[in-house]
Amino acid sequence: MLRIGCVKYLNARPLIHGWSGAVDFDHPAALCRKLEHGDLDVALVSSLEFLRRPIYRIADGISISSRGPVYSVIVAHRKELSAVRQIDLDPASETSVALLKCVLAERGLNPQLVLRHRHLADVTARLLIGDQAIRFRQMHSNYRLWDLGEEWKNVVNLPFVFALWLIRPEIDNAKEIADALRQLRHHNLKNLDDLVSTQSEVSPAFCRKYYREHLFFDFGEREKAGLREFHRRCLLNKIEVAPDLQLNLV
C-alpha cells in the first residue's frame, strides 16, 4: 500500500482531494522528516526539502506556487519593516523561512529571526503560513502585512514554488504515481466549484479567489526557473542546500 503524505493546509486541497487511499496529513517540516526517514513513499512537501536532498523524483507539472501575492505566507508586523528588530518564525515551514531570509537580504535588512512561540501581544513581527496566516488576516486588521510571494515576484519576476510532490528513489512505479497525481490535480481544478463546496473553514468566495488568483498548481518552465533562482539565492545567503540542482522529473 502506498504511503502518501500531504500538508494539511487549504492550499493543498486541489492536489489531494479525492485521493482514494489513506493520506498522512501533517505540517510541512514533519512530512519532510517522515519522507527522509522512509516512513512515507510520496509526500507533498516544501520545495526546500528537494533543494537540500535532491535524491527524490519530482512529479512533473505539479506544484503549489505563487505568481504574485500568495496571501497565506506573510510577515505580520506593527512597525515599519525597516524598524523591525526581531521576527518570530513559524517552525512548520522551512521553505518560508528560507524565502524570508532571501528577501530580507535583498532589502538589506537583518532582523533577528527567532524560533519561539509567544503570546501575540508580545510580538512585533511574526512569520505566518498556511491556514494560520489566513485566519490571522481575517481576525487582525491592526497589523501591517508583508506578502512574501508578492515580494519574491517584485524582486525576481518569477513564480515562487512552495511545495512539490516528491517520490522516494526506491519506489518502482514512480511514473504511475505521478500520472495519478497529475490526473487528480486536473480533475479538481476542472471541477473547482465542487471542491470549493466541500471546504467549511472559509467562505466559498474566498476559496475561489484563493485558488484562482493567489495559488497556481503548475510546474512549468517558469516555475522551474523560479526554483532554480531560489536555489541560487539560498547558496548566496548560506542557507543549507545541495551545491548542485538537477531536477529528476517523472
C-alpha positions, 0 to 999 in steps of 0.5 A: 500500500502506498504511503502518501503524505500531504500538508494539511493546509487549504492550499493543498486541497486541489492536489489531494482531494479525492485521493482514494487511499489513506493520506498522512496529513501533517505540517510541512517540516514533519512530512519532510522528516517522515519522507527522509526517514522512509516512513512515507513513499510520496509526500507533498512537501516544501520545495526546500526539502528537494533543494537540500536532498535532491535524491527524490523524483519530482512529479512533473507539472505539479506544484503549489506556487505563487505568481504574485501575492500568495496571501497565506505566507506573510510577515505580520508586523506593527512597525515599519519593516525597516524598524523591525528588530526581531521576527518570530518564525513559524517552525512548520515551514522551512521553505518560508523561512528560507524565502524570508531570509532571501528577501530580507537580504535583498532589502538589506535588512537583518532582523533577528529571526527567532524560533519561539512561540509567544503570546501575540501581544508580545510580538512585533513581527511574526512569520505566518503560513498556511491556514494560520496566516489566513485566519490571522488576516481575517481576525487582525486588521491592526497589523501591517502585512508583508506578502512574501510571494508578492515580494519574491515576484517584485524582486525576481519576476518569477513564480515562487514554488512552495511545495512539490510532490516528491517520490522516494528513489526506491519506489518502482512505479514512480511514473504511475504515481505521478500520472495519478497525481497529475490526473487528480490535480486536473480533475479538481481544478476542472471541477473547482466549484465542487471542491470549493463546496466541500471546504467549511473553514472559509467562505466559498468566495474566498476559496475561489479567489484563493485558488484562482488568483493567489495559488497556481498548481503548475510546474512549468518552465517558469516555475522551474526557473523560479526554483532554480533562482531560489536555489541560487539565492539560498547558496548566496545567503548560506542557507543549507542546500545541495551545491548542485540542482538537477531536477529528476522529473517523472 
